[in-house]
Amino acid sequence: MLEQMKQRWQQLNRREHVLVMIAGVALAVSILYFALWNPLQNGIEQRQLQRDAQVETLQWVRENTGRYQALVKQGQTGTSTGAAKTHQLGDIPRLVTLHATKLSLDVGAMNPEGEALVVVLSDVPFNQVLALIDALQQQESLVVQQLDVTKASKPGYVHVRRLKVGLS
């Protein structure tokens, strides 16, 4: 087969030699571009977009974490208005449901655990979670004993895997 190609090459005139070489170079450049360069470039662009989205989410969480800490600090210094309410253990699910409904949060699950209630929320805005925690602490004098939050797929949204609320 190689011999046939050499014979065919020798039968071509000079102009055809140049044309075949130009076509070969164009084919090689096309293969390099479509097989290597273009996929690499698209991958780099996708990674940059993902990184930018993650940086934006991180910045947003940092800003709102400061806000949450400020709200907690206000609650600890006694700046809340009104007298402390006394509730019974059975009131906790009703209070959590009441405030979650006011904030348009869909409660995934509520499980009693000892003297507390564990709440699960999926795909909820982080600001709404902070507002729920603030309402439970400030208005109802409940204590958040534990909070386990992971980021959701949308920026600004989180999964609350565990919000443990108990009596003060």
N, CA, C and O atoms as a DFTB+ gen file, in Angstrom:
672 C
 N C O
     1  1       0.828      -1.188       0.000
     2  2       0.000       0.000       0.000
     3  2       0.875       1.255       0.000
     4  3       0.574       2.230      -0.689
     5  1       1.960       1.222       0.779
     6  2       2.870       2.356       0.816
     7  2       3.511       2.567      -0.556
     8  3       3.723       3.701      -0.987
     9  1       3.815       1.462      -1.231
    10  2       4.401       1.554      -2.577
    11  2       3.422       2.186      -3.556
    12  3       3.817       2.971      -4.418
    13  1       2.152       1.844      -3.422
    14  2       1.137       2.424      -4.305
    15  2       1.022       3.929      -4.082
    16  3       0.860       4.696      -5.031
    17  1       1.108       4.345      -2.812
    18  2       1.018       5.772      -2.508
    19  2       2.236       6.519      -3.063
    20  3       2.103       7.632      -3.570
    21  1       3.433       5.900      -2.966
    22  2       4.638       6.537      -3.512
    23  2       4.529       6.669      -5.028
    24  3       4.902       7.700      -5.588
    25  1       4.023       5.641      -5.690
    26  2       3.872       5.706      -7.150
    27  2       2.873       6.792      -7.525
    28  3       3.093       7.564      -8.459
    29  1       1.776       6.838      -6.783
    30  2       0.757       7.855      -7.079
    31  2       1.344       9.255      -6.848
    32  3       1.066      10.174      -7.619
    33  1       2.141       9.421      -5.809
    34  2       2.763      10.711      -5.510
    35  2       3.698      11.135      -6.645
    36  3       3.725      12.302      -7.035
    37  1       4.445      10.195      -7.158
    38  2       5.385      10.501      -8.230
    39  2       4.682      10.829      -9.533
    40  3       5.244      11.512     -10.389
    41  1       3.454      10.346      -9.690
    42  2       2.696      10.630     -10.918
    43  2       2.104      12.036     -10.905
    44  3       1.745      12.569     -11.955
    45  1       2.001      12.634      -9.726
    46  2       1.431      13.975      -9.632
    47  2       2.438      15.021     -10.112
    48  3       3.648      14.859      -9.958
    49  1       1.901      16.112     -10.706
    50  2       2.802      17.185     -11.120
    51  2       3.048      18.123      -9.941
    52  3       2.467      17.944      -8.870
    53  1       3.892      19.103     -10.133
    54  2       4.325      19.989      -9.050
    55  2       3.151      20.730      -8.412
    56  3       3.091      20.847      -7.189
    57  1       2.250      21.214      -9.196
    58  2       1.106      21.955      -8.678
    59  2       0.235      21.052      -7.782
    60  3      -0.251      21.496      -6.742
    61  1       0.048      19.824      -8.177
    62  2      -0.733      18.878      -7.391
    63  2      -0.007      18.512      -6.085
    64  3      -0.643      18.299      -5.052
    65  1       1.343      18.443      -6.146
    66  2       2.131      18.201      -4.925
    67  2       1.854      19.289      -3.897
    68  3       1.607      18.999      -2.727
    69  1       1.896      20.543      -4.340
    70  2       1.661      21.673      -3.443
    71  2       0.236      21.618      -2.888
    72  3       0.024      21.855      -1.699
    73  1      -0.729      21.311      -3.738
    74  2      -2.126      21.245      -3.317
    75  2      -2.340      20.138      -2.270
    76  3      -3.050      20.349      -1.287
    77  1      -1.736      18.974      -2.474
    78  2      -1.867      17.865      -1.529
    79  2      -1.187      18.213      -0.201
    80  3      -1.708      17.883       0.864
    81  1      -0.018      18.882      -0.259
    82  2       0.662      19.269       0.977
    83  2      -0.161      20.297       1.759
    84  3      -0.266      20.211       2.983
    85  1      -0.736      21.255       1.058
    86  2      -1.573      22.260       1.725
    87  2      -2.796      21.585       2.361
    88  3      -3.171      21.906       3.489
    89  1      -3.410      20.652       1.634
    90  2      -4.568      19.934       2.175
    91  2      -4.162      19.108       3.402
    92  3      -4.924      19.029       4.366
    93  1      -2.983      18.497       3.378
    94  2      -2.494      17.717       4.517
    95  2      -2.265      18.586       5.740
    96  3      -2.626      18.216       6.856
    97  1      -1.656      19.756       5.517
    98  2      -1.432      20.687       6.630
    99  2      -2.772      21.171       7.193
   100  3      -2.945      21.247       8.410
   101  1      -3.712      21.494       6.311
   102  2      -5.029      21.951       6.762
   103  2      -5.743      20.847       7.553
   104  3      -6.392      21.121       8.563
   105  1      -5.618      19.608       7.091
   106  2      -6.221      18.488       7.799
   107  2      -5.580      18.309       9.183
   108  3      -6.283      18.075      10.166
   109  1      -4.259      18.418       9.261
   110  2      -3.557      18.264      10.540
   111  2      -3.955      19.373      11.512
   112  3      -4.195      19.108      12.690
   113  1      -4.026      20.598      11.029
   114  2      -4.424      21.718      11.877
   115  2      -5.871      21.527      12.353
   116  3      -6.177      21.782      13.518
   117  1      -6.749      21.084      11.466
   118  2      -8.153      20.855      11.849
   119  2      -8.260      19.786      12.921
   120  3      -9.008      19.939      13.886
   121  1      -7.512      18.703      12.754
   122  2      -7.544      17.626      13.740
   123  2      -7.032      18.131      15.092
   124  3      -7.630      17.844      16.129
   125  1      -5.935      18.875      15.081
   126  2      -5.406      19.419      16.332
   127  2      -6.419      20.348      17.005
   128  3      -6.608      20.295      18.221
   129  1      -7.058      21.186      16.216
   130  2      -8.011      22.130      16.785
   131  2      -9.219      21.414      17.384
   132  3      -9.566      21.638      18.543
   133  1      -9.863      20.546      16.587
   134  2     -11.101      19.921      17.044
   135  2     -10.874      18.788      18.046
   136  3     -11.766      18.495      18.842
   137  1      -9.722      18.154      18.027
   138  2      -9.474      17.040      18.945
   139  2      -8.818      17.505      20.251
   140  3      -9.020      16.886      21.296
   141  1      -8.042      18.582      20.201
   142  2      -7.313      18.999      21.398
   143  2      -7.701      20.388      21.895
   144  3      -8.204      20.538      23.009
   145  1      -7.471      21.380      21.078
   146  2      -7.613      22.761      21.522
   147  2      -9.044      23.107      21.955
   148  3      -9.249      23.629      23.051
   149  1     -10.022      22.822      21.107
   150  2     -11.405      23.201      21.404
   151  2     -11.928      22.536      22.681
   152  3     -12.499      23.238      23.515
   153  1     -11.766      21.217      22.882
   154  2     -12.228      20.614      24.139
   155  2     -11.507      21.189      25.370
   156  3     -12.135      21.409      26.406
   157  1     -10.213      21.428      25.261
   158  2      -9.476      22.010      26.388
   159  2      -9.995      23.408      26.720
   160  3     -10.198      23.740      27.888
   161  1     -10.204      24.208      25.706
   162  2     -10.683      25.573      25.908
   163  2     -12.078      25.570      26.533
   164  3     -12.354      26.360      27.436
   165  1     -12.957      24.689      26.058
   166  2     -14.309      24.606      26.630
   167  2     -14.252      24.152      28.080
   168  3     -14.999      24.662      28.915
   169  1     -13.381      23.205      28.391
   170  2     -13.226      22.742      29.769
   171  2     -12.736      23.846      30.685
   172  3     -13.216      23.984      31.811
   173  1     -11.787      24.630      30.210
   174  2     -11.261      25.746      31.003
   175  2     -12.365      26.766      31.272
   176  3     -12.492      27.260      32.392
   177  1     -13.158      27.080      30.256
   178  2     -14.245      28.049      30.434
   179  2     -15.278      27.543      31.434
   180  3     -15.768      28.310      32.263
   181  1     -15.613      26.252      31.361
   182  2     -16.583      25.685      32.307
   183  2     -16.047      25.742      33.729
   184  3     -16.786      26.077      34.655
   185  1     -14.787      25.422      33.912
   186  2     -14.191      25.459      35.256
   187  2     -14.174      26.885      35.798
   188  3     -14.403      27.098      36.989
   189  1     -13.907      27.858      34.938
   190  2     -13.905      29.252      35.382
   191  2     -15.312      29.684      35.806
   192  3     -15.469      30.386      36.805
   193  1     -16.335      29.267      35.051
   194  2     -17.710      29.602      35.419
   195  2     -18.092      28.950      36.750
   196  3     -18.736      29.579      37.590
   197  1     -17.697      27.697      36.938
   198  2     -17.979      27.015      38.199
   199  2     -17.269      27.707      39.358
   200  3     -17.849      27.898      40.427
   201  1     -16.022      28.075      39.142
   202  2     -15.250      28.751      40.184
   203  2     -15.894      30.095      40.532
   204  3     -16.014      30.444      41.707
   205  1     -16.309      30.847      39.506
   206  2     -16.949      32.138      39.758
   207  2     -18.237      31.969      40.565
   208  3     -18.516      32.754      41.471
   209  1     -19.018      30.942      40.229
   210  2     -20.254      30.690      40.969
   211  2     -19.953      30.310      42.416
   212  3     -20.659      30.736      43.330
   213  1     -18.916      29.519      42.626
   214  2     -18.552      29.121      43.983
   215  2     -18.019      30.302      44.785
   216  3     -18.308      30.428      45.975
   217  1     -17.248      31.160      44.141
   218  2     -16.738      32.354      44.825
   219  2     -17.908      33.261      45.212
   220  3     -17.927      33.820      46.308
   221  1     -18.876      33.404      44.314
   222  2     -20.049      34.229      44.593
   223  2     -20.846      33.655      45.774
   224  3     -21.289      34.398      46.649
   225  1     -21.020      32.342      45.791
   226  2     -21.738      31.701      46.894
   227  2     -20.979      31.868      48.203
   228  3     -21.580      32.159      49.237
   229  1     -19.678      31.689      48.166
   230  2     -18.864      31.844      49.370
   231  2     -18.954      33.267      49.912
   232  3     -19.092      33.469      51.119
   233  1     -18.877      34.245      49.024
   234  2     -18.975      35.642      49.444
   235  2     -20.344      35.908      50.075
   236  3     -20.439      36.579      51.103
   237  1     -21.386      35.384      49.464
   238  2     -22.739      35.577      49.969
   239  2     -22.875      34.944      51.353
   240  3     -23.454      35.551      52.254
   241  1     -22.348      33.731      51.528
   242  2     -22.429      33.050      52.821
   243  2     -21.652      33.824      53.879
   244  3     -22.114      33.959      55.012
   245  1     -20.474      34.333      53.519
   246  2     -19.685      35.108      54.483
   247  2     -20.425      36.361      54.934
   248  3     -20.423      36.703      56.116
   249  1     -21.064      37.049      53.973
   250  2     -21.809      38.253      54.319
   251  2     -22.971      37.925      55.254
   252  3     -23.199      38.628      56.238
   253  1     -23.698      36.863      54.945
   254  2     -24.860      36.523      55.749
   255  2     -24.484      35.857      57.062
   256  3     -25.253      35.916      58.022
   257  1     -23.329      35.231      57.124
   258  2     -22.871      34.665      58.389
   259  2     -22.617      35.790      59.386
   260  3     -22.959      35.673      60.563
   261  1     -22.020      36.870      58.916
   262  2     -21.811      38.033      59.778
   263  2     -23.136      38.586      60.283
   264  3     -23.261      38.969      61.446
   265  1     -24.111      38.622      59.405
   266  2     -25.435      39.101      59.791
   267  2     -26.055      38.176      60.843
   268  3     -26.652      38.635      61.817
   269  1     -25.902      36.874      60.628
   270  2     -26.434      35.902      61.591
   271  2     -25.746      36.062      62.944
   272  3     -26.402      36.059      63.986
   273  1     -24.439      36.199      62.923
   274  2     -23.708      36.350      64.179
   275  2     -24.116      37.633      64.897
   276  3     -24.179      37.667      66.126
   277  1     -24.390      38.681      64.135
   278  2     -24.853      39.927      64.744
   279  2     -26.221      39.723      65.393
   280  3     -26.482      40.243      66.478
   281  1     -27.094      38.962      64.724
   282  2     -28.410      38.686      65.306
   283  2     -28.283      37.845      66.575
   284  3     -28.994      38.082      67.552
   285  1     -27.392      36.880      66.563
   286  2     -27.175      36.054      67.748
   287  2     -26.641      36.912      68.883
   288  3     -27.069      36.778      70.030
   289  1     -25.707      37.793      68.557
   290  2     -25.114      38.656      69.577
   291  2     -26.178      39.568      70.193
   292  3     -26.174      39.802      71.401
   293  1     -27.081      40.077      69.366
   294  2     -28.170      40.906      69.876
   295  2     -29.026      40.119      70.852
   296  3     -29.437      40.636      71.891
   297  1     -29.291      38.867      70.512
   298  2     -30.108      38.023      71.382
   299  2     -29.410      37.742      72.695
   300  3     -30.074      37.634      73.726
   301  1     -28.098      37.620      72.695
   302  2     -27.342      37.313      73.897
   303  2     -27.211      38.531      74.815
   304  3     -27.083      38.381      76.030
   305  1     -27.242      39.720      74.242
   306  2     -27.083      40.923      75.067
   307  2     -28.407      41.402      75.638
   308  3     -28.453      42.402      76.354
   309  1     -29.484      40.693      75.324
   310  2     -30.774      41.030      75.908
   311  2     -31.454      42.187      75.222
   312  3     -32.222      42.897      75.872
   313  1     -31.218      42.419      73.947
   314  2     -31.869      43.519      73.255
   315  2     -33.230      43.138      72.723
   316  3     -33.919      43.979      72.147
   317  1     -33.637      41.891      72.898
   318  2     -34.959      41.506      72.402
   319  2     -36.016      42.131      73.304
   320  3     -35.794      42.377      74.490
   321  1     -37.162      42.374      72.704
   322  2     -38.234      43.021      73.455
   323  2     -39.188      41.967      73.975
   324  3     -39.318      40.893      73.388
   325  1     -39.840      42.266      75.052
   326  2     -40.849      41.372      75.617
   327  2     -40.239      40.394      76.599
   328  3     -39.030      40.162      76.611
   329  1     -41.093      39.834      77.411
   330  2     -40.641      38.872      78.419
   331  2     -40.442      37.516      77.783
   332  3     -41.026      37.211      76.743
   333  1     -39.622      36.712      78.409
   334  2     -39.355      35.373      77.901
   335  2     -40.616      34.534      78.024
   336  3     -41.304      34.587      79.043
   337  1     -40.920      33.766      76.994
   338  2     -42.092      32.909      76.993
   339  2     -41.696      31.547      77.538
   340  3     -40.564      31.093      77.373
   341  1     -42.646      30.918      78.180
   342  2     -42.403      29.560      78.647
   343  2     -43.263      28.616      77.822
   344  3     -44.466      28.824      77.671
   345  1     -42.644      27.596      77.302
   346  2     -43.336      26.622      76.464
   347  2     -43.097      25.238      77.027
   348  3     -42.166      24.999      77.797
   349  1     -43.962      24.343      76.620
   350  2     -43.787      22.944      76.958
   351  2     -43.171      22.233      75.762
   352  3     -43.162      22.758      74.648
   353  1     -42.664      21.048      76.001
   354  2     -42.009      20.276      74.952
   355  2     -42.939      20.039      73.763
   356  3     -42.484      20.051      72.619
   357  1     -44.205      19.827      74.004
   358  2     -45.170      19.579      72.918
   359  2     -45.444      20.799      72.058
   360  3     -45.995      20.659      70.966
   361  1     -45.076      21.997      72.512
   362  2     -45.308      23.217      71.732
   363  2     -44.286      23.410      70.613
   364  3     -44.547      24.145      69.661
   365  1     -43.140      22.767      70.714
   366  2     -42.063      23.023      69.755
   367  2     -42.470      22.715      68.311
   368  3     -42.228      23.557      67.446
   369  1     -43.072      21.563      67.995
   370  2     -43.459      21.312      66.595
   371  2     -44.443      22.350      66.055
   372  3     -44.343      22.769      64.901
   373  1     -45.392      22.761      66.896
   374  2     -46.368      23.760      66.470
   375  2     -45.674      25.097      66.174
   376  3     -45.982      25.754      65.179
   377  1     -44.742      25.492      67.039
   378  2     -44.050      26.768      66.843
   379  2     -43.152      26.743      65.609
   380  3     -43.102      27.713      64.853
   381  1     -42.447      25.634      65.408
   382  2     -41.591      25.516      64.218
   383  2     -42.441      25.558      62.964
   384  3     -42.096      26.251      62.007
   385  1     -43.553      24.822      62.953
   386  2     -44.446      24.813      61.791
   387  2     -45.024      26.201      61.539
   388  3     -45.106      26.644      60.394
   389  1     -45.424      26.884      62.606
   390  2     -45.992      28.224      62.485
   391  2     -45.011      29.194      61.822
   392  3     -45.367      29.888      60.870
   393  1     -43.792      29.239      62.323
   394  2     -42.813      30.188      61.783
   395  2     -42.313      29.761      60.402
   396  3     -42.044      30.613      59.555
   397  1     -42.188      28.466      60.168
   398  2     -41.777      27.991      58.837
   399  2     -42.836      28.342      57.799
   400  3     -42.501      28.726      56.678
   401  1     -44.102      28.215      58.158
   402  2     -45.192      28.567      57.246
   403  2     -45.189      30.062      56.957
   404  3     -45.380      30.477      55.814
   405  1     -44.971      30.871      57.991
   406  2     -44.901      32.327      57.788
   407  2     -43.798      32.696      56.807
   408  3     -43.938      33.645      56.035
   409  1     -42.700      31.945      56.837
   410  2     -41.553      32.234      55.974
   411  2     -41.590      31.449      54.657
   412  3     -40.631      31.479      53.886
   413  1     -42.700      30.747      54.405
   414  2     -42.878      29.937      53.191
   415  2     -41.811      28.861      53.051
   416  3     -41.325      28.596      51.951
   417  1     -41.453      28.247      54.164
   418  2     -40.482      27.153      54.156
   419  2     -41.230      25.831      54.242
   420  3     -42.180      25.693      55.012
   421  1     -40.801      24.874      53.457
   422  2     -41.402      23.544      53.462
   423  2     -40.583      22.651      54.387
   424  3     -39.428      22.338      54.097
   425  1     -41.186      22.245      55.499
   426  2     -40.496      21.400      56.471
   427  2     -40.498      19.970      55.935
   428  3     -41.551      19.382      55.693
   429  1     -39.283      19.421      55.754
   430  2     -39.164      18.065      55.220
   431  2     -39.508      17.018      56.261
   432  3     -40.228      16.066      55.959
   433  1     -39.011      17.169      57.478
   434  2     -39.259      16.199      58.537
   435  2     -39.047      16.851      59.886
   436  3     -38.255      17.783      60.030
   437  1     -39.776      16.338      60.882
   438  2     -39.599      16.758      62.273
   439  2     -39.579      15.483      63.114
   440  3     -40.506      14.674      63.068
   441  1     -38.509      15.326      63.875
   442  2     -38.360      14.141      64.711
   443  2     -38.005      14.555      66.129
   444  3     -37.040      15.292      66.332
   445  1     -38.777      14.089      67.125
   446  2     -38.411      14.391      68.508
   447  2     -37.136      13.656      68.892
   448  3     -36.929      12.503      68.511
   449  1     -36.293      14.331      69.644
   450  2     -35.040      13.728      70.107
   451  2     -34.792      14.201      71.534
   452  3     -34.295      15.303      71.765
   453  1     -35.144      13.358      72.469
   454  2     -34.992      13.743      73.874
   455  2     -35.880      14.917      74.211
   456  3     -37.092      14.867      74.005
   457  1     -35.283      15.971      74.727
   458  2     -36.007      17.182      75.107
   459  2     -36.017      18.216      73.983
   460  3     -36.231      19.403      74.229
   461  1     -35.784      17.761      72.739
   462  2     -35.692      18.695      71.619
   463  2     -36.406      18.123      70.394
   464  3     -36.931      17.010      70.410
   465  1     -36.402      18.928      69.339
   466  2     -37.008      18.533      68.075
   467  2     -35.979      18.757      66.971
   468  3     -35.359      19.818      66.903
   469  1     -35.797      17.754      66.106
   470  2     -34.877      17.863      64.972
   471  2     -35.703      18.143      63.721
   472  3     -36.624      17.396      63.390
   473  1     -35.359      19.231      63.032
   474  2     -36.080      19.664      61.833
   475  2     -35.164      19.528      60.626
   476  3     -33.970      19.816      60.706
   477  1     -35.734      19.083      59.501
   478  2     -34.997      18.945      58.240
   479  2     -35.684      19.810      57.195
   480  3     -36.901      19.740      57.025
   481  1     -34.896      20.635      56.489
   482  2     -35.408      21.494      55.413
   483  2     -34.543      21.276      54.181
   484  3     -33.319      21.203      54.289
   485  1     -35.170      21.171      53.005
   486  2     -34.409      20.956      51.774
   487  2     -34.574      22.134      50.822
   488  3     -35.669      22.676      50.669
   489  1     -33.481      22.518      50.189
   490  2     -33.476      23.571      49.171
   491  2     -34.233      24.821      49.633
   492  3     -35.265      25.174      49.063
   493  1     -33.721      25.473      50.653
   494  2     -34.358      26.675      51.182
   495  2     -33.367      27.830      51.136
   496  3     -32.163      27.613      51.264
   497  1     -33.856      29.057      50.955
   498  2     -32.953      30.208      50.954
   499  2     -32.281      30.378      52.316
   500  3     -32.928      30.261      53.357
   501  1     -31.003      30.650      52.296
   502  2     -30.228      30.805      53.529
   503  2     -30.801      31.918      54.402
   504  3     -30.861      31.784      55.624
   505  1     -31.223      33.018      53.776
   506  2     -31.807      34.130      54.534
   507  2     -33.043      33.692      55.306
   508  3     -33.267      34.132      56.434
   509  1     -33.851      32.816      54.692
   510  2     -35.063      32.341      55.347
   511  2     -34.718      31.453      56.552
   512  3     -35.401      31.488      57.575
   513  1     -33.647      30.659      56.415
   514  2     -33.211      29.830      57.543
   515  2     -32.793      30.723      58.706
   516  3     -33.141      30.463      59.857
   517  1     -32.040      31.783      58.392
   518  2     -31.638      32.723      59.443
   519  2     -32.856      33.380      60.090
   520  3     -32.901      33.557      61.307
   521  1     -33.842      33.739      59.266
   522  2     -35.056      34.368      59.799
   523  2     -35.820      33.385      60.688
   524  3     -36.363      33.780      61.720
   525  1     -35.866      32.101      60.295
   526  2     -36.539      31.092      61.116
   527  2     -35.839      30.930      62.464
   528  3     -36.486      30.904      63.511
   529  1     -34.528      30.823      62.428
   530  2     -33.762      30.676      63.667
   531  2     -33.962      31.903      64.569
   532  3     -34.160      31.777      65.778
   533  1     -33.906      33.070      63.963
   534  2     -34.102      34.305      64.729
   535  2     -35.488      34.341      65.371
   536  3     -35.622      34.697      66.542
   537  1     -36.520      33.973      64.605
   538  2     -37.886      33.982      65.138
   539  2     -38.036      32.992      66.289
   540  3     -38.659      33.304      67.304
   541  1     -37.467      31.803      66.130
   542  2     -37.576      30.796      67.189
   543  2     -36.846      31.243      68.458
   544  3     -37.315      30.997      69.570
   545  1     -35.712      31.890      68.288
   546  2     -34.939      32.325      69.455
   547  2     -35.517      33.590      70.076
   548  3     -35.707      33.657      71.291
   549  1     -35.794      34.581      69.256
   550  2     -36.196      35.887      69.783
   551  2     -37.666      35.931      70.198
   552  3     -37.996      36.449      71.264
   553  1     -38.538      35.394      69.368
   554  2     -39.969      35.500      69.648
   555  2     -40.491      34.389      70.547
   556  3     -41.407      34.602      71.341
   557  1     -39.907      33.206      70.420
   558  2     -40.440      32.057      71.162
   559  2     -39.520      31.585      72.283
   560  3     -39.871      30.660      73.015
   561  1     -38.363      32.194      72.429
   562  2     -37.385      31.837      73.469
   563  2     -36.967      30.374      73.416
   564  3     -36.724      29.747      74.447
   565  1     -36.888      29.842      72.204
   566  2     -36.383      28.482      72.017
   567  2     -34.878      28.563      71.780
   568  3     -34.354      29.622      71.433
   569  1     -34.193      27.454      71.966
   570  2     -32.745      27.421      71.821
   571  2     -32.382      26.494      70.656
   572  3     -32.854      25.359      70.577
   573  1     -31.549      26.993      69.772
   574  2     -31.009      26.145      68.708
   575  2     -29.801      25.432      69.297
   576  3     -28.785      26.054      69.608
   577  1     -29.930      24.122      69.444
   578  2     -28.873      23.334      70.071
   579  2     -27.854      22.838      69.056
   580  3     -26.683      22.640      69.378
   581  1     -28.318      22.638      67.822
   582  2     -27.409      22.120      66.798
   583  2     -27.936      22.518      65.428
   584  3     -29.146      22.559      65.200
   585  1     -26.998      22.814      64.509
   586  2     -27.364      23.185      63.150
   587  2     -26.361      22.574      62.195
   588  3     -25.155      22.773      62.342
   589  1     -26.857      21.826      61.210
   590  2     -26.012      21.204      60.194
   591  2     -26.568      21.618      58.835
   592  3     -27.667      21.210      58.458
   593  1     -25.804      22.433      58.099
   594  2     -26.250      23.000      56.838
   595  2     -25.243      22.671      55.747
   596  3     -24.034      22.734      55.970
   597  1     -25.744      22.318      54.562
   598  2     -24.881      22.136      53.391
   599  2     -25.425      22.994      52.264
   600  3     -26.609      23.330      52.232
   601  1     -24.540      23.343      51.341
   602  2     -24.982      24.192      50.235
   603  2     -25.814      23.382      49.256
   604  3     -25.597      22.184      49.072
   605  1     -26.760      24.052      48.640
   606  2     -27.605      23.438      47.619
   607  2     -27.037      23.774      46.244
   608  3     -26.023      24.462      46.130
   609  1     -27.694      23.287      45.221
   610  2     -27.184      23.507      43.869
   611  2     -27.358      24.958      43.415
   612  3     -26.557      25.450      42.620
   613  1     -28.388      25.648      43.904
   614  2     -28.611      27.042      43.520
   615  2     -27.869      27.965      44.472
   616  3     -27.829      27.703      45.674
   617  1     -27.279      29.042      43.957
   618  2     -26.604      29.999      44.841
   619  2     -27.598      30.610      45.829
   620  3     -28.708      30.990      45.455
   621  1     -27.185      30.699      47.091
   622  2     -28.026      31.293      48.116
   623  2     -28.976      30.310      48.774
   624  3     -29.695      30.674      49.705
   625  1     -28.988      29.083      48.308
   626  2     -29.870      28.069      48.867
   627  2     -29.053      27.028      49.628
   628  3     -27.893      26.774      49.305
   629  1     -29.675      26.433      50.642
   630  2     -28.995      25.444      51.469
   631  2     -29.941      24.279      51.758
   632  3     -31.154      24.373      51.576
   633  1     -29.341      23.179      52.215
   634  2     -30.082      22.040      52.757
   635  2     -29.808      22.046      54.258
   636  3     -28.655      21.976      54.682
   637  1     -30.843      22.129      55.043
   638  2     -30.688      22.039      56.497
   639  2     -30.883      20.574      56.847
   640  3     -32.009      20.080      56.907
   641  1     -29.778      19.891      57.077
   642  2     -29.863      18.468      57.376
   643  2     -30.283      18.220      58.821
   644  3     -30.848      17.176      59.146
   645  1     -29.998      19.201      59.689
   646  2     -30.323      19.008      61.107
   647  2     -30.402      20.381      61.791
   648  3     -29.403      21.090      61.911
   649  1     -31.586      20.725      62.225
   650  2     -31.814      21.917      63.053
   651  2     -32.457      21.415      64.342
   652  3     -33.650      21.112      64.378
   653  1     -31.655      21.332      65.391
   654  2     -32.143      20.799      66.664
   655  2     -32.562      21.959      67.555
   656  3     -31.742      22.798      67.930
   657  1     -33.851      21.997      67.891
   658  2     -34.423      23.090      68.653
   659  2     -34.973      22.534      69.964
   660  3     -35.649      21.506      69.981
   661  1     -34.675      23.229      71.055
   662  2     -35.151      22.779      72.357
   663  2     -35.637      23.954      73.201
   664  3     -35.580      25.112      72.787
   665  1     -36.106      23.625      74.369
   666  2     -36.584      24.650      75.306
   667  2     -35.399      25.325      75.974
   668  3     -34.341      24.722      76.150
   669  1     -35.592      26.578      76.340
   670  2     -34.499      27.299      77.000
   671  2     -34.425      26.975      78.473
   672  3     -33.561      27.497      79.178
